[in-house]
Amino acid sequence: MSFDLIVKNATLADGRGGIDIACKDGRIAAVEPGLEAEAAQMIDAGGQFVTPPFVDPHFHLDATLSLGRPRMNVSGTLLEGIALWGELKPLQSAEEIAARALRYCDLAVSQGLLAVRSHVDVCDDSLKGVEALLEVRRQVAPYLDLQLVAFPQDGLYRDPTAEANLIRALDMGVDVVGGIPHFERTMAAGAASVTRLCEIAAERGLRVDMHCDETDDPMSRHVETLAFEAQRLGLQGRVAGSHLTSMHSMDNYYVSKLIPLMAEAGVAVVPNPLINIMIQGRHDSYPRRRGMTRVRELRDAGLTVAFGSDCVMDPWYSLGSADMLEVAAMGLHVGQLSSRADMAWCLDAVTANPAAVMGLEGYGIAPGCNADMVILQARDAIEAIRLKATRLKVIRRGRLIAETPARIARLDLDGRPGAVNPSDYAPDV
Ligand code: FE2
């Protein structure tokens, strides 16, 4: 049998080395050692680590790359970011939003990031962001799976036209129902918004992904309502709570009751480590709270936990580079996930786990899956995170769509090696 592509000599996440991955008609046909077969294209992975593509379960594609327009966020807080975004919205056209989003997707592909769930602000009666990102979703479909969340940034009830706009956005083809209960005027209004949004999702058979409790307030408890509504409406496995930073500050007894409810309700958890560590704790003196939700405890209770990047060069965050290994590294540090098993799990948190949150089909390195993968300049998952490893080759549906030369420095030192490959330093443990 002749294949379209064979990736030779790959090392996989389960530790198997010397594996050949054969691809045919956009799917993986075989994953086995010593495959003797013909292929139109052969790629030698050289024993390097091969992973399914990175997946970002939480992003804002309508705001990305707008840093500095019309001004910078001086306080660094979430609320100034929202105010600044409100100033920018009337200034930008659908064409500008689409152009920036497409440019970001180019960067994402170069980083092996081939699936993104992006929120799109529906609190703009023109819905130009929705129009722009629906067009971007269509254009990038051959190389990137873009899922859109209807996000009432200014509050479902706080903004008088938000609910009508959210319904219009869903009618236009936006995939997922979003929300922001902690931004409503009262806790009661926040809870009511969660109920209403979950009902809209249940009526339409859609998933839910809500910005939820993105504060340091230990009494911000909308995730409780989210889990309760997920269970009541039969949405188990289809609801994600993004951020959940208030859980960092909650009373421990209350959390011991909350986490089992979330587990029963099948709610997934999407912390955004870079943004949470940068934005939360701004009202503290010292000690200053870390502002990331209880990743280890939620994971150990059986919940799906996926790390998102949230922002790249926008009103909330000045940095970022579509690098999900940077996101994983920050999640690892802030969550103190330092055992070897925990560090390796942090790669799952930016690959398989967000793929499950998004409901991606055919994800993984196994026969029958989509022929999508990334060859990294690393030996394994831990080294990939440690080095923010170079994406040597990015493959989508069996086609090579991006490549980056290996990072190897030339040295000119008497009596020392002539070159340094950062991937040559790992101890055998
Ligand atoms: Fe967000």
Boltz pocket constraint, residues with backbone or C-beta under 6 A from the ligand:
constraints:
  - pocket:
      binder: B
      contacts: [[A, 58], [A, 59], [A, 60], [A, 119], [A, 211], [A, 310]]
      max_distance: 6.0
